[in-house]
Amino acid sequence: MRISPPEPGPGETRYAALARAIKMAVVEEGLKPHAKLPAVRKLAELSGFNPSTVVTALNLLESEGVIYKREGSGTYVSPASFVPSSAPEPVREKRIDFTSPTPSPEYFPVADFKEAFNIVLDRDKGHAFSYPEQEGYLPLRLTVADYLSSQGLVVSPEMVQITSGAQQALSLLAQVLLKPGDGVAIENPTYPGAVLAFNPHGARLLPVNIGYNGPTVKTIEALQKSRVRLYYAVPNFQNPTGTCYGDKVRSLLVELARQEDFYIIEDDHASELYYTPSAPRTLWELAPDRVLFIKSFSKLFMPGLRLGFMLLPPELKERVNLAKQAADLGSPGINQRVLDHYLRQDKWLEHISFLRQTYKHRMDTMVTALQRELQSRIAFTAPRGGMNLWLTLPRGVAADGLRQKLLSRGVAVSPGSEYSLDGVSFSGNIRLSVANTFPGEIEEGVRVLSQTLSV
């Protein structure tokens, strides 16, 4: 068993960090039910922690049902564990999928949500199925505000609007703020769902070209006098490029938004999945009066919950509420109550920390494999977080043609044209996502990519 020496997260004990690292090792190495773990002394050697910390970590894992002990024999993977190797073997397609935008279903905290559903139903009875407030279930809005405040964002529950995912948040803002002909500055390449949200309202899409280091100062300055009404930004681990905006560009963008009187929509889809010592800052922190912050829980928990939220200034709250009421009379109340209960437990912070370590390991595997197999034939910048890597192909290689060749060999990738505003740009790029691929699959997929490019 390989265990990366874990770094405790904020407020996390050493033994909890070690327990998380052991869980990740069990998952990544695909250990079967009843597989024996190394002895305490060996785990101490592998992790760099002392034996007493190892014992405490194992006790924690036992209490969570991840492992069980046999007196005088050792420690074993529990069949009741949440990890994929401890449940019936998941049915996975043989295809290596570098296209999925959401985490591996094996990592969804199903057991914790099942417990939360039962607790909420026992606690709230029939009230669990009643319509929530239009802004969202108040305890959930309080929980969201408390979490953001703990991350340095000064937020009150009155600012929080619960939505049915980030996509609905985009659609509501477009409905409220746009009229035909309004200019929307949008990253290029970009998240396709944003284009779907803005196009029905007759917006003029103004491309903001994104490189490996985000937009340039010159690109932002060029927006002056363009009659911009909205600027759609994913400043942290941008989709699809994985880039982060630089500090100078962030400050300039906020300054321009105030000068030209437009709003910035900040789509914070995965800022918790950072690989650096600390999380990146948000644009909202710089200008809560100009930035409309939206976030979905899909990338962190389970996409099927269809829950997200946005932070709104007072002048927009009533208009967005009316649009939300017209759309669906409120996001499902039972889901909001269950999510609120789950977020109030410490387990979700452990889950995020687990995902962060998991995807860092996967991305490290991807970067190492690309450097080894493709060397100077391709170009990319190793992401500082998130789940996407943007790769520039050798000159003359078309992404669409390469995709078809790779599919015939069981590997799926996303061509850059899927993220371009005109549908044809970035024909020499592909996006590789590690969201739903295990390390062994990543290694094999990169080998197939290298072999295909060599033909």
N, C-alpha and C positions, 0 to 999 in steps of 0.2 A: 504493500500500500504506500502511495506517495502522498504526503501531506505537506502543503505549502505552509511555512510558519505563519500563523495568522496574526494580523494586527487588530487588536480590539477597536471597535467603533466607538463613537461618542457615548459614554455612559455604559459601555459594555464591559463585563468582567473578563479576565483572562480565560477563565474556564469556559465561559459562554462562547468566546471567540474560538477556542479550541474545539468545542462541541460542534460549532458550525463548520469548521474545517474538516472534521471527521465525517460529518454528514455529506459534505461536498465530495470528499474522496470516495465514499461509498457509492454515490450517484455516478460520478465520472468514470469509475472503474467497473460499473455494472455488476456489483457483487450480488449474488443470488441470496434468497431467503436461507437463513441458517448458516451462511458463510461465517467462518471464524475470523475475528479481528486479531491483529497483532497483540501481544502481551503488553501490559502497562509499561514495562521498562522499554520495550521497543517503540511504543507510541511516544514516550518521552524523548527518546533519541531522535525519532523522525520529526517531531514538532519543535524540539528545543525547549519544551516546558518541563518542569520537574514532575516526578511521579505523582505527588499529591494533587497537583492541578489536573493531571490526566484522570485520576480516580474521580475527582469531582465532576469533570466533564462527562465521564462515562455514566455517572449517577444521573446527571441531567438528561442525557440521551435515553437512559433507561426509563426515567419518569415520563418522557415524551413518547415512549413506545417505539423508538427507533432501533434499540438494541435490547437484548435480554442476556442474562448471565446464568451460567451453570456452575454451581458450587464446585470448586476444585478443577474445573475444566477450562473456563475462559469466557469470553464475551462474543456474542453472535448477532448477526443482522436479524432483526425481527420481521416475521412475515406481515406484521401489521404496520410496518414503517411506511412513511409517505413516499419514500424514494422509489424510483421505477423498478429497481432490482428487487424490492421487497414486496411488490404487489404482483399479481399475474402479469406476465410479460406483456407490455403494451403493444398494440398492433401499430406498427410503423411501416410506411411505404419503404420499399427498397431504395427509392430515389433519394439522393443526397440533395436536400433542399436548402439552397442559399437565398431563397426569395422570401421566406416567411418573416413578417414583421412582428410577430408576437412570440412570447416565451414558449418553451417546450411544455406541452400539456402535462407532462410528467411532474413538472415543478409547481403546478397550481396547488395552493394550500387547501385541497379539498376537505381533508379531515377537519381542519380548523373552521372552515366555512360551514360544514355540516353541523358542527357543535354550535356555531353562532346562530344558525337557523333554528335549531331546536330551542336554544335559550330564549331567542326573541319570541318564538311562538308560545312558549310556556309563560313568558313574562307579559306579553302584550295581547295574547288571545286574538280575538277578531279585530282589534284595533290595528294589528299589524298590516291589515289589508285595506285600511282606510286611505283616502286621498291625503297626501302630505301637503304642507304649505306650498304655495306656488314657487317660492324661492328655494324650496327644498326642506327636508326634515331638519328642524332646528337643532337637535343634538348633533346631527352629522355636520351641519355648518359650524357649530361650535368646535367640534373635533378638528375639522379642517383648519379653522382659524388658529387653534392652539398649536397644531403641528407646524403650520407655516411660521407662526410667531417664534417657535422654538428653533427654526432655521434662519432667524434673523429678519423675517418679513413682518412688519408691524401690520397685522390684519385684524379686523373685527368681523364677527359673523354677519353683520349687515352688508358687508361687501360681497359675500359669497353667494353665488347662484349655482345651484346644483343642476346639471344637465344630463341628458342621455348620451354621454360620451363627448369627446372633443369635437367630433364632426357636427353634432347638433349645435354646439357652442359657436362654431364657425358660421353655420347657416343662420343662426339667430342674429349674430352680429352683422352679417351681410344684409339680412332682411331689414334690420333697424337702421343701419347707417348708410346704405348705398342706394343710389338712384342711377338710372341709365346714363352712361357717359362718365361716371366718376372714375378717377384713377386709383388703381390698387397696385402699389409696388409689391412685387412678389419675387421671392428667390427663384433663381434659375440655375441649376435644376431645383425642383421643389417637390413637396408632398402632393400627389395628384388629387387627394381629397380637398385640398384648398381650392384648386381650380374649379372643381365641381360645385363648391359652395358659392364662389363669386360669379361664375358665368351666367347663371339664371337671372341675375340682376342687371345685366348689360354693362358690367364694369369694363373699363379699359385696363388690361393687365400690362403693367410696366415692369419688364424684367430687370432684376437686380442680380447680375452674374455673381455666382459663388465659386470661389476657388478653394484650394486646400486650406487656406487661412481665412475663409469667410470673404465678405465683400471688401473691396478696397475703399479707401477714403475718397478717391476720385469718383467711384461709382455712387457713393452716398451723396456726395456734393452735386452730382449730376441730376439729382431728383428735385433740386430747387426749380421753382416756376413750372413744375410739371402738373400742378393741380392735383396733388396726391390727397386722397381721402383716407386711405388705409395703407398700412405697410404690414405685410404678413411675414413674420420672422420666426425661425427656429434657431435662436442664437447659441444654444448648447447642444452639441452632438447632432447637428443638422441632418435631416433626412432628405436626400440620400447620402450626402458626402461625409457625414460624421464630423464635420468641422465645428469649431467654436469661434465666435466673433472675438476680435481683439478689443482691448479696453478703449483704445482711441476711437474705433469705429462705433462702439456702443455709445460713448459720450456724444459723438457727432450726430448719431442718429436721433438720440433723445433731444438734442439741441435743435435739430432741424424740424422734428415733430412739433415742438413748441412754436418755432418760428413760422412754419407753414400751416399750423393748426390742423394736424392730422393725428389719428390714433395709430398706435402700433399694437398689432395683435401678436402677443408672445405665446407661442405654442411650446409648452414645456413638457415634452413627451417622455423624457427619460433622464432628467438631470440627476436622479439618484444613482444612476449606473455610471458613476465616475471612477476612473482608474488612478487618478492623482490623489495626493494626500487629503485634499479637501474638495468639496463640491463647488462647481462654478457658480458665480453670482447671476442673478436674474436681471433682466432689463427693468422689471417692475420695481425693483429696489431703487433704481435711479430716478424713476419718474412715474409714481403711481397715478398721477393725474393724466398721463398720456399713454400709459401702457395698459392694455386689456389682457390680463393673464389667464390662459386657459390650460387645463390639465385633465388628462384621462387617467383612469386607474388600469387601463387595459394592459399597458406594458409591464406593470408591476404585479398584477394579481390575475384576474380572469377576464378576458375580453367580453364574454357573454353577460357580464353584469351590466354592461352598457351604462356606466356611470362616470361622470366627470364633473368639473366645476369651472367657473370663471370668477375672477375678481373684477367688480365693476365700480366705477365712480358713481356718486349719487345721481348725477344728471342722466345716467343711462338706465338705472335700475328699473324704473317703472315701465319704460318702453320695452325693455327686454322681457320683463315679467309678462306683459300683455302678449308679446310674440310667443313666449313659451306656453302660455295658456291656450293660445290658438292652435299651437302645434300638437300638444298631447295632454294638457291638463295636469302636467307634472310627471316627473320620472317615477318609476314604480316604487311605491312606499316600502314594501317589504324588503326590496333590495337595499334601499337606503338605510333601513334600520339594522339589517344584518351587517352591512359594511361599517356602519358606525360602531357596532359592538366589536367587530374585528379590529378596527383601527385603535380602539381604546385598550387593546391588549398589547403586551410587549412583544408578542409573537410576530407581529407584522414588521417591526423594526429588525428582528432577527431574520425574517424572510428577505427583506430588502438587502441586508448585509450579505446574506447567502447568495442572492442573485448577483450582487456586485462582484463578489469573489468568483462566482461561476463564470460570468461573462468575461471578466478580465482574463481568466484562464483560457477561455475559448478564443478570445481575440489575440492573446499572446501566441496561441497555437497557430492561428491563421497567419499572423505576421511572420512568424518564424518559418512556416511552411512556404509562404510566398517568396521570402528571401532566399530560401534554400533551393526551391524548384524553378523559380523564374528569374531570379537575380536581376540583371539589368534590362530584361526584355519588357518589363512593365514598370509603371510608376504609381506610387500611392504614398499617402502619409498615414502613419499608424495613428488611429483615433485615440483620444484621451478619455473616451467614455462611450456609452451607447452600444449599439449592436450592429452598426453598419460600417463597411469599408468601401470606399470609392476607388475603383481601379481604372487606370488608363491603359488601354491595350496597345500593342505594338502598332506602328504606323501601317496603315493599309488593312488592318483587321476590323471588320464590321461586327458590332456587338450582336445584331440580330442573326446574322449567319452563324456566329459562334454559339449563340444560344441553342440553335437547332442541332448543331453538332454535339453539344454537351448533353442535350436532352436524350439523344440517341444512345448516349453512354451512361445515362442514369444520373446526370447532375443538372440541377436547375439553377439558373442565375437570372438576374434582372437586367435587361439592357438599359443603357442610359436614356434612350429615347422615351421610355415610359415616364420619365421625370422631367422632360423638357416641356416648355410652354408651347412650342410649335409642333411637338411630336416627332421631330426629325433630328434635332440637335443632340449632341453627346452620343453620336453613333459609335464613337470609339471608346466608350466607357461602359463598365458594368458595375452594379452594386452587389456586394457579397454581404449577406446577413448571417450572423452566428446565432440568431435567436433560437432556432429550432434544429441545430446541428450539434452533435456531441464531438469531442476532440478527435476521436478516431475517424469519424465521417469527414471532418474538416481536412485532416491529413490526406485521406483518400481523394476527396473532391479536388483539392489543389493539385494532386498528382495527375488526375484526369485532365484538369485544365492545362497543365504544363504539356502533357502528351498531345492534347488536341491542338494547341498552338504550334507544336513542333511539326505537325503533319503538313 
